Amino acid sequence: MRIFNKNLRLQDMTVMYFTALAALMVILVASYQAPNSAVEVPNLQKNPSGSLPPLPMPFRVPLDPRGELQLAWNISYAKQEIYMELKAAELRHGLVLGMSDRGELTNADLVVLWDSGTKSFFGDAWSDGNGRVSLDSQQDYELIEARRKSGGFYLLFKRPFSTCDPRDYLIEDGTVHVIYGFLDRPLTSLDQLNLSQIHTGIQRVLMLRPDTPSPSLPPDVQTLDVVAPKVTIPSQETTYWCFIHKLPENMPKNHIVMYESVITPGNEAIVHHIEVFECDPDTREVPRYSGSCDDKMKPGKLDLCRHVLAAWAMGAEAFYYPADAGLAMGGPTSSRFLRLEVHYHNPLLISGRLDSSGIRLHYTPSLRRYDAGIMELGLVYTPIMAIPPKQHSFYLSGYCTSKCTKTALPPRGIFVFASQLHTHLAGRAVRTVLVRGDKEIELVQEDQHFSTHYQTIRVLRNMVNVLPGDVLVTKCTFNTEDRSKPTVGGFGIMEEMCVNYIHYYPRTQLELCKSHVDPGYLQKYFNFINRFHGNEQCVCGEPGVTEQYSQIQWDPFSTEVLDSLYNTAPISMHCNQSTAHLFPGEWEKQPLPAVTSILHRAPYPCERGVNFSSNEIRII
């Protein structure tokens, strides 16, 4: 094939060259100035296509440490959409808001507002493995409004929970890691943006909330503030502050029916989460203390204050108990001492800031029909359960067996209305399911993006009725890729836990329903693995379990055999009463509960090929 004609004149070639070059420049300029899949935002005023009236935004959280960027949102379960509003005290050249698995800047689902120097654009985007940003070919974020108002700039938009776009984040129950960023210069093309080169941050929120209205409080309700005593927030990034609060002398039994956070004005972006623990009722005196929870000189009795009474994390609303139940406080069987723990997140190292944040308990002397209770599910705090090093995903499961629920629960069972998931730093996901007749029948709580830095009590969308003979399985996913040694179970922050504190009524004597692998079978594992690797010296029964784990030569075979052991060997059950004594019965060498049918998430409409046609939505 002849490409060039030998009779083609130089003038013709020159004209063709410049014509092609001009066409190319037109295409490039057009693509830079007005991306086909982005929405132009004229003069940062209301988008002409946005016809919705102002929407209520009941959920909100500050994103940056100074509180200059705030996120508010609302949920439509009818249409499975989420409405988001960004408020910026100052808009420079644009904003980035995104979601990723654990807050990474790479492989993130983004919505971007940017200006080219002359025009502003809004678009659905994504970042690649290096943080480079590109517009998404499927635009799932819909701009509703962008305008300046008193107090700053407001950007209102929406998107479905699930878009069925592989580049988009699936919004589901549990923690959502939100990333944000500020643009400090114009962009002629969004392809010029790399998230690693701009100021960014991360915030964790619980986006999907139950859509039930808040119940009214009784007329005789009283309040008790458990707050920090004018603490000077340390100028360091992370501080856990502990304070011992003493209840009034001879306080009679009351029911806590609601609690909420009390945040010192101006510190909303620094107070990260708060917990209140009840101390051991058998401990007659707990020393007064106000200081770092990590201080080695703090009183040892603070470690006896572990019973969760209330928990709040940034962005959480007030917590209400069901109409028929309340959490007992006061009376002869309760402790007179509470431990307040406040987590300050101060990455800007702000100094001299005073704080008196804490929890406000709303309680009533008019006792409700049922006492609410808190029960621990999952794994016992013991080094018997461990995670090998260098694991991307390693699973551990703890069981509350049918034998224990038959022994300890009343005939009508209990009703679980809330739960608090808990692991330490290696935890990545937690899931508790109800098993009846060897089939998973109901999900109690799940967080596939769990973070130990964001733990709060979460109200279940539907209460779960646990009957005698049911099984509760709590499964945790751990990541130890950054660790060279095995991670054993225990109380230390570099050790691990796998726990779900379920809140339920009516209260029973069952306080702890947890398990661990049978110690005898674990010793057989140590003996077998050491012989397999040529270590003929028997260490069984000599050093402690933690040391035996550390002596293992960790390779894929050792890891697979340990995983198999955890999933097949008998277990030791801790079916404990509130006195910390076991219920009567045989609890050693118990068979693993059989589970033959697994629950699966119901598909979203786009996954079924079904579209919503109704224009009616329910805003909560």
C-alpha positions as CSV (number, residue, x, y, z in Angstrom):
1,M,0.0,0.0,0.0
2,R,1.4,3.4,-1.0
3,I,0.9,6.0,1.7
4,F,2.6,9.0,0.0
5,N,1.9,10.2,-3.5
6,K,5.2,11.3,-5.1
7,N,3.4,14.0,-6.9
8,L,2.0,15.5,-3.6
9,R,3.4,19.0,-3.3
10,L,5.1,20.4,-0.3
11,Q,2.5,23.2,0.0
12,D,-0.3,20.5,0.1
13,M,1.6,18.6,2.8
14,T,2.1,21.8,4.8
15,V,-1.6,22.7,4.6
16,M,-2.6,19.2,5.7
17,Y,-0.2,19.3,8.6
18,F,-1.4,22.6,10.0
19,T,-5.0,21.6,9.4
20,A,-4.5,18.4,11.5
21,L,-2.6,20.3,14.1
22,A,-5.4,22.9,14.4
23,A,-8.0,20.2,14.7
24,L,-6.0,18.4,17.4
25,M,-5.6,21.7,19.4
26,V,-9.4,22.3,19.2
27,I,-10.0,18.8,20.5
28,L,-7.5,19.2,23.3
29,V,-8.7,22.6,24.3
30,A,-12.3,21.4,24.3
31,S,-11.4,18.4,26.5
32,Y,-9.5,20.7,28.9
33,Q,-12.1,23.5,29.1
34,A,-15.3,21.5,29.3
35,P,-15.0,17.8,30.0
36,N,-17.9,15.9,28.4
37,S,-18.7,13.9,31.5
38,A,-18.3,16.7,34.1
39,V,-20.9,19.3,35.0
40,E,-20.1,23.0,34.6
41,V,-21.0,25.0,37.7
42,P,-21.9,28.5,36.4
43,N,-20.7,31.2,38.8
44,L,-21.0,28.8,41.7
45,Q,-24.7,29.4,41.9
46,K,-27.6,27.0,41.9
47,N,-27.4,24.3,39.3
48,P,-30.3,25.0,36.8
49,S,-31.3,21.3,36.8
50,G,-31.5,21.2,40.6
51,S,-35.2,21.6,41.6
52,L,-35.2,20.0,45.1
53,P,-36.2,22.3,48.1
54,P,-33.7,22.6,50.9
55,L,-33.2,19.2,52.5
56,P,-32.8,18.4,56.2
57,M,-29.3,17.2,57.0
58,P,-29.6,15.5,60.4
59,F,-26.1,13.9,60.4
60,R,-22.9,15.9,60.3
61,V,-19.3,15.7,61.2
62,P,-16.3,18.1,60.9
63,L,-13.7,16.7,58.5
64,D,-10.6,18.7,59.1
65,P,-8.9,19.4,62.5
66,R,-9.8,23.1,62.3
67,G,-13.5,22.4,61.5
68,E,-13.2,24.5,58.3
69,L,-14.7,21.7,56.2
70,Q,-17.9,19.9,57.4
71,L,-19.9,17.1,55.9
72,A,-23.6,16.7,56.5
73,W,-25.9,14.0,55.0
74,N,-29.3,12.4,54.9
75,I,-30.5,9.0,53.7
76,S,-33.3,7.8,51.5
77,Y,-33.8,4.1,52.1
78,A,-36.8,4.1,49.8
79,K,-34.5,5.0,46.8
80,Q,-31.3,3.7,48.4
81,E,-29.6,7.1,47.9
82,I,-27.5,9.3,50.1
83,Y,-27.6,13.1,50.0
84,M,-24.4,14.9,51.0
85,E,-23.6,18.5,51.7
86,L,-20.1,19.9,52.0
87,K,-19.7,23.2,53.7
88,A,-16.3,25.0,53.3
89,A,-15.5,28.1,55.3
90,E,-13.2,29.1,52.4
91,L,-13.2,27.8,48.9
92,R,-9.9,28.2,47.2
93,H,-9.8,26.4,43.8
94,G,-11.8,23.4,44.6
95,L,-12.5,20.4,46.8
96,V,-12.1,16.7,46.8
97,L,-14.3,14.3,48.8
98,G,-13.8,10.5,48.5
99,M,-14.2,7.1,50.0
100,S,-11.8,4.2,50.0
101,D,-11.4,0.9,51.8
102,R,-9.4,2.1,54.7
103,G,-8.9,5.8,53.9
104,E,-6.2,5.3,51.3
105,L,-5.6,8.0,48.7
106,T,-5.1,5.3,46.0
107,N,-8.0,3.5,44.3
108,A,-10.5,5.9,45.9
109,D,-14.0,6.8,44.7
110,L,-14.1,10.6,44.4
111,V,-16.3,13.6,43.8
112,V,-14.3,16.7,42.7
113,L,-15.1,20.4,42.3
114,W,-12.4,22.2,40.5
115,D,-11.8,25.4,38.4
116,S,-9.9,25.8,35.3
117,G,-9.1,29.5,35.9
118,T,-12.2,30.7,34.1
119,K,-14.9,28.1,34.8
120,S,-15.8,25.6,37.6
121,F,-16.6,22.0,37.1
122,F,-18.1,19.1,39.2
123,G,-17.6,15.5,38.4
124,D,-17.4,11.8,39.6
125,A,-13.8,10.7,39.5
126,W,-11.4,8.0,40.8
127,S,-7.8,7.7,41.7
128,D,-5.4,5.0,40.5
129,G,-2.8,3.1,42.4
130,N,-0.5,6.1,42.3
131,G,-3.1,8.7,43.4
132,R,-3.6,10.1,39.9
133,V,-7.2,11.3,39.4
134,S,-9.3,10.7,36.3
135,L,-13.0,11.4,35.5
136,D,-15.2,8.3,35.7
137,S,-16.9,7.3,32.5
138,Q,-20.0,6.5,34.6
139,Q,-21.1,9.7,36.4
140,D,-23.0,8.6,39.5
141,Y,-22.7,11.7,41.7
142,E,-25.5,14.1,40.8
143,L,-25.0,17.8,41.5
144,I,-28.0,19.5,43.2
145,E,-26.7,22.8,44.3
146,A,-23.4,24.8,44.5
147,R,-23.5,28.2,46.0
148,R,-22.0,30.7,48.4
149,K,-24.1,31.5,51.5
150,S,-23.4,33.2,54.8
151,G,-20.7,31.2,56.6
152,G,-19.1,29.7,53.5
153,F,-19.6,27.7,50.4
154,Y,-22.1,24.8,50.2
155,L,-22.0,21.9,47.7
156,L,-25.1,19.6,47.7
157,F,-25.1,16.3,45.7
158,K,-26.3,12.8,45.9
159,R,-25.5,9.2,44.8
160,P,-26.9,5.7,45.2
161,F,-25.6,3.4,47.9
162,S,-24.5,1.0,45.1
163,T,-23.7,2.1,41.5
164,C,-22.5,-1.2,40.2
165,D,-19.5,0.7,38.9
166,P,-16.4,-1.3,39.8
167,R,-14.5,2.0,40.4
168,D,-17.1,3.2,42.9
169,Y,-17.3,2.6,46.6
170,L,-20.2,0.5,47.9
171,I,-21.9,2.4,50.8
172,E,-23.1,-0.2,53.3
173,D,-23.6,-0.6,57.0
174,G,-20.5,0.0,59.0
175,T,-17.6,2.4,59.0
176,V,-16.9,4.6,56.0
177,H,-13.4,6.0,55.6
178,V,-13.9,9.5,54.1
179,I,-11.0,11.3,52.5
180,Y,-11.0,15.0,51.7
181,G,-8.6,17.5,50.1
182,F,-8.3,21.2,49.1
183,L,-7.2,22.4,45.7
184,D,-4.9,25.4,45.9
185,R,-4.5,26.1,42.2
186,P,-6.6,26.0,39.0
187,L,-6.6,22.8,36.9
188,T,-7.0,23.0,33.1
189,S,-7.5,19.3,33.2
190,L,-8.5,17.0,36.1
191,D,-5.7,14.6,34.9
192,Q,-3.3,17.1,36.4
193,L,-4.5,16.2,39.9
194,N,-2.6,13.8,42.1
195,L,-3.9,13.3,45.6
196,S,-0.5,12.8,47.0
197,Q,0.5,16.3,46.0
198,I,-2.4,18.2,47.8
199,H,-3.4,18.8,51.4
200,T,-5.6,15.8,52.3
201,G,-7.1,14.2,55.5
202,I,-9.2,11.3,56.6
203,Q,-12.4,11.1,58.8
204,R,-14.4,8.0,59.7
205,V,-18.2,8.1,59.9
206,L,-21.1,5.8,60.2
207,M,-23.2,6.9,57.1
208,L,-26.1,4.5,57.2
209,R,-28.2,5.1,60.3
210,P,-31.5,3.6,61.5
211,D,-34.5,5.6,60.2
212,T,-36.6,5.4,63.3
213,P,-37.7,8.6,65.0
214,S,-36.2,9.6,68.3
215,P,-38.5,8.5,71.2
216,S,-39.7,11.0,73.8
217,L,-38.1,11.0,77.3
218,P,-40.2,10.6,80.5
219,P,-41.2,13.7,82.3
220,D,-39.1,12.8,85.4
221,V,-35.9,12.4,83.6
222,Q,-32.7,13.7,85.2
223,T,-29.2,14.3,83.8
224,L,-25.7,13.4,85.0
225,D,-22.7,14.8,83.2
226,V,-19.6,12.6,83.2
227,V,-17.1,15.1,81.8
228,A,-13.4,15.9,81.8
229,P,-12.4,18.4,84.6
230,K,-11.1,21.3,82.4
231,V,-8.3,19.3,80.9
232,T,-5.6,21.1,79.0
233,I,-5.5,19.1,75.8
234,P,-1.8,17.9,75.3
235,S,-0.1,19.3,72.2
236,Q,0.4,15.8,70.7
237,E,-1.5,14.0,68.0
238,T,-3.1,11.3,70.1
239,T,-4.1,11.4,73.8
240,Y,-6.4,9.1,75.8
241,W,-7.4,10.9,78.9
242,C,-8.9,9.0,81.9
243,F,-11.0,10.5,84.7
244,I,-12.7,8.8,87.6
245,H,-16.2,10.0,88.4
246,K,-17.9,9.1,91.7
247,L,-21.6,8.7,91.8
248,P,-23.6,10.2,94.7
249,E,-23.5,8.3,97.9
250,N,-26.4,5.8,98.4
251,M,-27.7,6.6,94.9
252,P,-30.8,4.4,94.4
253,K,-31.3,2.3,91.3
254,N,-32.3,4.3,88.2
255,H,-32.6,3.5,84.5
256,I,-30.5,5.3,81.9
257,V,-32.8,5.9,79.0
258,M,-30.7,8.0,76.8
259,Y,-27.2,9.5,76.6
260,E,-25.5,12.0,74.4
261,S,-22.1,13.7,74.0
262,V,-21.2,17.0,75.6
263,I,-18.5,18.6,73.5
264,T,-16.7,21.8,74.6
265,P,-17.5,24.5,71.9
266,G,-14.5,24.9,69.6
267,N,-13.2,21.4,70.3
268,E,-15.6,19.6,68.0
269,A,-12.8,18.7,65.5
270,I,-10.4,17.4,68.3
271,V,-12.6,15.3,70.5
272,H,-12.6,12.0,68.5
273,H,-14.5,9.6,70.7
274,I,-15.6,9.1,74.3
275,E,-16.4,6.1,76.5
276,V,-17.8,5.6,80.0
277,F,-17.0,2.4,81.8
278,E,-18.5,1.1,85.1
279,C,-16.0,-0.2,87.6
280,D,-16.2,-3.6,89.2
281,P,-19.0,-3.5,91.8
282,D,-17.0,-5.6,94.2
283,T,-14.2,-2.9,94.3
284,R,-15.2,-0.7,97.2
285,E,-12.9,2.2,96.5
286,V,-11.3,3.5,93.2
287,P,-8.7,6.3,93.6
288,R,-9.5,9.7,92.1
289,Y,-7.5,10.1,88.9
290,S,-7.4,12.6,86.0
291,G,-4.5,12.0,83.5
292,S,-3.3,10.0,80.6
293,C,-4.8,6.5,80.3
294,D,-1.3,5.3,79.2
295,D,0.5,6.7,82.2
296,K,2.4,3.9,83.9
297,M,1.9,5.6,87.2
298,K,-1.9,5.6,87.0
299,P,-3.7,3.6,89.8
300,G,-3.9,-0.1,88.9
301,K,-7.6,-0.2,89.9
302,L,-8.5,1.8,86.8
303,D,-8.0,-1.5,84.9
304,L,-11.0,-2.9,86.9
305,C,-13.3,-0.4,85.2
306,R,-14.1,-2.2,81.9
307,H,-17.8,-2.6,81.8
308,V,-19.1,-0.4,78.9
309,L,-21.8,2.0,80.0
310,A,-21.8,4.5,77.1
311,A,-19.8,5.1,73.9
312,W,-19.8,7.9,71.5
313,A,-17.7,8.6,68.4
314,M,-17.5,11.7,66.2
315,G,-20.6,12.1,64.1
316,A,-22.8,9.9,66.3
317,E,-26.2,11.0,67.6
318,A,-27.8,10.6,70.9
319,F,-28.3,6.9,71.9
320,Y,-31.9,5.9,73.1
321,Y,-32.9,2.7,74.9
322,P,-36.0,0.9,73.8
323,A,-39.2,2.0,75.4
324,D,-39.5,-1.1,77.6
325,A,-35.9,-1.1,78.8
326,G,-33.2,1.0,80.6
327,L,-29.7,0.4,81.8
328,A,-29.4,0.2,85.6
329,M,-27.3,2.8,87.4
330,G,-27.1,3.0,91.1
331,G,-28.4,0.7,93.7
332,P,-26.7,-2.0,95.7
333,T,-25.5,-4.1,92.8
334,S,-23.9,-1.3,90.8
335,S,-20.5,0.4,91.2
336,R,-20.3,3.9,92.6
337,F,-17.3,4.6,90.3
338,L,-17.3,5.4,86.6
339,R,-14.2,5.8,84.3
340,L,-14.4,8.4,81.6
341,E,-12.1,8.0,78.6
342,V,-11.7,10.8,76.1
343,H,-9.7,10.3,72.9
344,Y,-8.2,13.6,71.6
345,H,-7.0,13.7,68.0
346,N,-4.8,16.8,67.7
347,P,-2.7,16.4,64.5
348,L,-2.1,20.2,64.3
349,L,-0.6,20.1,67.8
350,I,-2.8,22.9,69.1
351,S,-1.7,24.0,72.5
352,G,-3.4,25.6,75.5
353,R,-6.9,24.3,74.6
354,L,-9.1,23.6,77.6
355,D,-11.7,20.8,77.4
356,S,-14.6,19.6,79.5
357,S,-16.1,17.1,77.1
358,G,-17.8,13.9,78.1
359,I,-21.1,12.1,78.1
360,R,-24.5,13.3,79.5
361,L,-26.5,10.5,80.9
362,H,-30.3,10.9,81.0
363,Y,-31.9,8.7,83.7
364,T,-35.2,8.2,85.4
365,P,-36.1,6.8,88.9
366,S,-39.3,5.4,87.3
367,L,-37.9,2.0,86.4
368,R,-39.0,0.5,83.1
369,R,-40.2,-3.1,82.6
370,Y,-36.8,-4.6,81.8
371,D,-33.2,-4.0,82.8
372,A,-31.0,-3.8,79.8
373,G,-27.9,-5.9,79.8
374,I,-24.5,-6.0,78.0
375,M,-23.0,-9.3,77.0
376,E,-19.6,-10.0,75.5
377,L,-19.4,-12.3,72.4
378,G,-16.4,-13.5,70.5
379,L,-13.0,-14.6,71.7
380,V,-11.6,-14.9,75.2
381,Y,-8.8,-12.5,75.9
382,T,-6.0,-15.1,75.8
383,P,-2.8,-15.8,73.9
384,I,-4.2,-19.2,73.0
385,M,-5.6,-17.5,69.9
386,A,-3.0,-15.9,67.6
387,I,-2.5,-14.4,64.2
388,P,0.6,-15.4,62.2
389,P,2.8,-12.5,60.9
390,K,2.7,-11.1,57.3
391,Q,-1.0,-12.0,56.8
392,H,-3.2,-9.9,54.5
393,S,-6.4,-11.5,55.8
394,F,-6.5,-14.0,58.7
395,Y,-9.8,-15.0,60.2
396,L,-10.6,-15.9,63.8
397,S,-14.1,-16.9,65.1
398,G,-15.5,-16.9,68.6
399,Y,-18.7,-18.8,69.5
400,C,-21.6,-18.5,71.9
401,T,-22.8,-22.1,71.7
402,S,-26.3,-23.6,71.8
403,K,-25.4,-25.3,75.0
404,C,-24.7,-22.0,76.7
405,T,-27.8,-20.2,75.4
406,K,-30.0,-23.2,76.4
407,T,-28.5,-23.0,79.9
408,A,-28.6,-19.2,80.4
409,L,-31.4,-17.6,78.4
410,P,-35.1,-17.4,79.4
411,P,-37.7,-19.3,77.4
412,R,-38.6,-16.2,75.2
413,G,-34.9,-15.4,74.7
414,I,-33.4,-11.9,74.6
415,F,-33.8,-9.0,72.2
416,V,-30.6,-7.5,70.9
417,F,-31.0,-3.8,70.0
418,A,-27.5,-2.5,69.7
419,S,-23.9,-3.6,69.7
420,Q,-20.3,-2.3,69.8
421,L,-17.6,-4.1,67.8
422,H,-14.1,-4.2,69.1
423,T,-10.6,-5.2,68.0
424,H,-7.2,-3.7,68.4
425,L,-4.9,-2.3,65.6
426,A,-4.8,-5.4,63.4
427,G,-8.6,-5.7,63.1
428,R,-10.1,-5.1,59.6
429,A,-13.6,-6.5,59.8
430,V,-16.0,-7.9,62.3
431,R,-19.2,-9.9,61.7
432,T,-21.7,-11.4,64.2
433,V,-24.5,-13.8,62.9
434,L,-27.3,-15.7,64.5
435,V,-27.3,-19.4,63.7
436,R,-30.4,-21.5,64.4
437,G,-30.6,-25.2,63.4
438,D,-27.1,-25.0,61.7
439,K,-28.2,-22.1,59.4
440,E,-27.3,-18.5,59.5
441,I,-30.7,-16.8,59.8
442,E,-29.9,-13.2,60.8
443,L,-27.1,-10.7,60.7
444,V,-26.6,-9.1,64.1
445,Q,-23.9,-6.6,63.2
446,E,-21.2,-6.3,60.5
447,D,-18.5,-3.8,59.6
448,Q,-16.3,-4.8,56.6
449,H,-14.3,-1.6,56.9
450,F,-13.8,-1.7,60.7
451,S,-11.3,0.6,62.3
452,T,-10.2,0.5,65.9
453,H,-10.0,4.3,65.8
454,Y,-13.8,4.5,65.3
455,Q,-15.7,2.4,67.8
456,T,-19.2,3.4,69.1
457,I,-22.4,1.6,70.1
458,R,-24.5,1.1,67.0
459,V,-28.3,0.7,67.1
460,L,-29.5,-2.2,65.0
461,R,-32.0,-1.4,62.3
462,N,-34.1,-4.3,63.5
463,M,-33.9,-6.0,66.9
464,V,-32.7,-9.6,66.9
465,N,-34.4,-12.2,69.0
466,V,-31.9,-14.8,70.4
467,L,-33.6,-17.9,71.6
468,P,-32.3,-20.7,73.9
469,G,-30.4,-23.1,71.7
470,D,-29.3,-20.5,69.2
471,V,-25.7,-19.9,68.3
472,L,-23.9,-16.6,67.9
473,V,-20.8,-16.6,65.8
474,T,-18.4,-13.6,65.8
475,K,-15.8,-13.6,63.1
476,C,-12.9,-11.1,62.8
477,T,-10.6,-10.4,60.0
478,F,-7.0,-9.3,60.8
479,N,-4.1,-7.9,58.8
480,T,-0.5,-8.4,60.1
481,E,1.4,-7.6,56.9
482,D,3.5,-5.0,58.8
483,R,4.4,-7.5,61.6
484,S,7.3,-9.9,61.8
485,K,6.2,-11.8,64.9
486,P,2.9,-13.5,65.7
487,T,0.2,-11.4,67.3
488,V,-1.4,-13.2,70.3
489,G,-4.7,-12.4,72.0
490,G,-4.6,-10.2,75.1
491,F,-5.3,-6.8,76.6
492,G,-2.2,-5.0,75.2
493,I,-2.8,-2.7,72.2
494,M,-0.3,-4.8,70.1
495,E,-2.1,-7.9,71.1
496,E,-5.6,-8.6,69.7
497,M,-9.2,-9.0,70.6
498,C,-12.3,-10.1,68.7
499,V,-15.4,-8.9,70.6
500,N,-18.9,-7.8,70.1
501,Y,-20.6,-6.1,73.1
502,I,-24.3,-6.7,72.5
503,H,-26.9,-4.6,74.2
504,Y,-30.1,-6.4,74.9
505,Y,-33.1,-7.0,77.2
506,P,-34.2,-8.5,79.5
507,R,-31.0,-8.7,81.4
508,T,-29.8,-12.2,82.4
509,Q,-27.0,-13.6,84.4
510,L,-25.1,-14.4,81.2
511,E,-22.4,-11.7,81.0
512,L,-19.8,-13.4,78.8
513,C,-20.3,-16.0,76.1
514,K,-16.9,-16.6,74.3
515,S,-14.6,-19.3,73.3
516,H,-11.0,-20.3,72.4
517,V,-9.5,-23.3,70.7
518,D,-8.9,-26.3,73.1
519,P,-5.4,-25.9,74.7
520,G,-4.6,-29.6,74.3
521,Y,-5.2,-29.5,70.5
522,L,-3.0,-26.4,70.3
523,Q,-0.2,-28.2,72.0
524,K,-0.5,-31.0,69.4
525,Y,-0.1,-28.3,66.7
526,F,3.1,-26.9,68.3
527,N,4.5,-30.5,68.5
528,F,3.6,-31.3,64.9
529,I,4.9,-28.1,63.4
530,N,8.2,-28.2,65.3
531,R,8.8,-31.8,64.2
532,F,7.8,-30.9,60.6
533,H,10.5,-28.2,60.5
534,G,13.1,-30.5,62.0
535,N,13.0,-29.2,65.5
536,E,13.1,-32.5,67.5
537,Q,13.4,-30.7,70.8
538,C,10.0,-30.9,72.5
539,V,8.9,-27.6,73.8
540,C,5.4,-28.7,74.6
541,G,4.3,-27.7,78.1
542,E,7.6,-26.0,78.9
543,P,7.4,-22.3,77.8
544,G,4.2,-20.3,77.7
545,V,1.9,-20.2,74.7
546,T,3.2,-16.8,73.6
547,E,6.8,-18.1,73.5
548,Q,5.7,-21.2,71.7
549,Y,4.0,-19.1,69.0
550,S,7.2,-17.0,68.7
551,Q,9.3,-20.1,68.1
552,I,7.3,-21.3,65.2
553,Q,8.9,-21.1,61.7
554,W,6.2,-19.2,60.0
555,D,5.6,-20.2,56.4
556,P,2.5,-20.9,54.3
557,F,2.3,-24.4,55.7
558,S,2.5,-23.4,59.3
559,T,-0.2,-20.7,58.7
560,E,-2.6,-23.1,56.8
561,V,-2.3,-25.8,59.5
562,L,-3.1,-23.2,62.3
563,D,-6.1,-22.0,60.3
564,S,-7.3,-25.5,59.9
565,L,-6.9,-26.2,63.6
566,Y,-9.0,-23.1,64.5
567,N,-11.7,-24.3,62.1
568,T,-11.9,-27.9,63.2
569,A,-10.6,-28.5,66.7
570,P,-12.9,-28.5,69.8
571,I,-13.2,-25.3,71.8
572,S,-13.3,-24.3,75.4
573,M,-16.4,-22.3,76.2
574,H,-16.6,-19.5,78.7
575,C,-20.3,-19.4,79.6
576,N,-19.9,-16.9,82.5
577,Q,-22.3,-15.5,84.9
578,S,-22.1,-11.8,86.1
579,T,-20.1,-13.2,89.1
580,A,-17.4,-14.3,86.6
581,H,-18.1,-17.9,87.5
582,L,-19.1,-20.4,84.8
583,F,-22.6,-21.7,84.6
584,P,-22.9,-25.3,85.8
585,G,-21.9,-27.8,83.1
586,E,-19.1,-29.2,81.1
587,W,-17.5,-26.5,78.9
588,E,-14.1,-28.0,77.9
589,K,-13.6,-29.8,74.5
590,Q,-16.9,-28.7,73.1
591,P,-17.5,-29.4,69.4
592,L,-17.5,-26.5,67.0
593,P,-21.1,-25.4,66.1
594,A,-22.1,-26.7,62.6
595,V,-23.0,-24.0,60.1
596,T,-24.3,-25.4,56.8
597,S,-26.0,-22.4,55.3
598,I,-24.4,-18.9,55.0
599,L,-26.3,-15.6,54.8
600,H,-25.6,-13.4,51.7
601,R,-26.2,-9.7,51.2
602,A,-29.4,-9.0,49.3
603,P,-28.5,-7.5,45.8
604,Y,-29.0,-3.8,45.2
605,P,-31.5,-2.9,42.5
606,C,-28.8,-2.2,39.9
607,E,-27.3,-5.6,40.6
608,R,-30.7,-7.1,39.8
609,G,-31.1,-5.0,36.7
610,V,-34.0,-3.2,38.3
611,N,-34.3,0.6,38.4
612,F,-36.4,2.7,40.7
613,S,-39.2,4.5,38.8
614,S,-40.9,6.3,41.6
615,N,-40.1,10.0,42.1
616,E,-41.2,9.8,45.8
617,I,-38.5,9.6,48.4
618,R,-38.6,9.4,52.1
619,I,-36.1,11.8,53.8
620,I,-35.5,11.0,57.5
